[in-house]
Amino acid sequence: MMAYIARRLLQTVVILLGISFVTFILLYLTPADPARQIAGRSATAQTVENIREQLGLNLPFYEQYMRYVGGLVQGDFGRSYLQKTEVSTLIASRLPASLLLMAGAITCELIFGLTMGIVAALRRGSRTDDTLMIASFVGVSAPQFVVGILLLYVFAVKLGWFPIGGYGTFAHLVLPSLTLGFLGAGWYSRMMRSSLIEVMRQDFIRTARATGNGRAKVLFRHAMPNAILPVIAMIGIDIGLFMSGIVVVESVFGWPGIGQLAWQAIQRVDIPIIMGVTLVSAFAIVLGNLLADLITPLIDPRIKLR
């Protein structure tokens, strides 16, 4: 186990270095000039050049990248060009909100998605199955801002059950979590349905039924532990996606997560923040996949870590 974890952590370092290199070179090649963004439109060419020199933007690519990697080794993500604050401080201030929304969204996804998938699999070929699969298709196809605005209009404006936006209480968490949960539940329901149907065809399920086990026991004791394995892998991917890929939902509900921080940095070409959020999100995806791999053998002891 420890050797496996050590090997995966070493792979994580290599992956993060590769991602940092690709992201850095793409930002280096972008036509936007961070020095011009900092100086303002009315600044003289000399002022812009001075800022570029102070930030080291006039150095060759390899020197800029090596300086950045050297800072990463020491735990330094750099300083925001415009906010004049350490990137690690900015990310740390936004991270609790993103983690809270991620937990709420994944919980909603699992509740709705797994329930829909199980019911659809058990009612395969029926109207219920067709209805649930159509609903899942609508869920994965609906734009985030449309679902968010509809939920706001109905439950915040018309009914007044929840606040229109903001952050700080459980009531603020409900609508953005439901928005992301509705959109992601479609993927989980389709995956759960396909996986459960496949498992229910296996010989060990027929054996479990033949030995006199009830339907509920066969489903939850024998079928579910095997059918849920692909879902666990999806959760690992979602962890990283929710860390930075929910900019629209955060904007609609005024949620102060790192996704919104990344979007503001992209608009202003604030390279240190973009790099920091990218690396944190990449690390979250790798960590989520590692946790999924470690949890899987606990559900099915037949699966071994190699």
C-alpha angles and dihedrals in degrees: 000000000000092000090051092050092047091051092049092049090052089051088050091058091051092047093049091049090052092048092047091051095049093045093046094051092048090052090045091055095046112114093226115101115221091196091058090049090054096043096046131230095285095054120115123246090251092055091050091049091050091053091047090053093047091053094043092242091134092064123100116270096254092053093049092048095047090050090051094048089047089056092048091055087058092046094256116137091181132245127291112255094219106026093044090219132121110269091223089057093049093048093045090053092053099037099081091056092049093047091049093050090045091054092047093047095048090047091053091045092053095045095049099031099046093043092051092045095050094047092046092050093049091047095042113170094012130114088258090057092049092047094050093047091050089050091050090050090052089048096054092043101046116101113246096233092052093053091044094050092046092052091047092050095048104036102027106030104029103029099024093215096132136027117265093237146328138091138260111073138059090253090061090053099053103073099043089046091050091048093054092038093054092049095047098039090076092064093047094046093052092045092046093048094050094044095047093048090052093048093047088060094058123110095241090060091054089048091051090052092046092055090061102260115155122247094254093050092048091049101045101029102037110017105035099055088057099038095050096059096090089049091058090057090052091053090056090055093045092057091066095040093054092050094069110353100077099078094129095053092045090051094048093050098032091242112170099221132139090260090068089044090055093049092052090049092051091052090052097037090238095169100187092056093045091051093045095050091045093053094045091050092047091050090050091054093049092045091048091052091047091052090048090052091049094048095047096071089051089060096040113024090192089074112084129196112239 
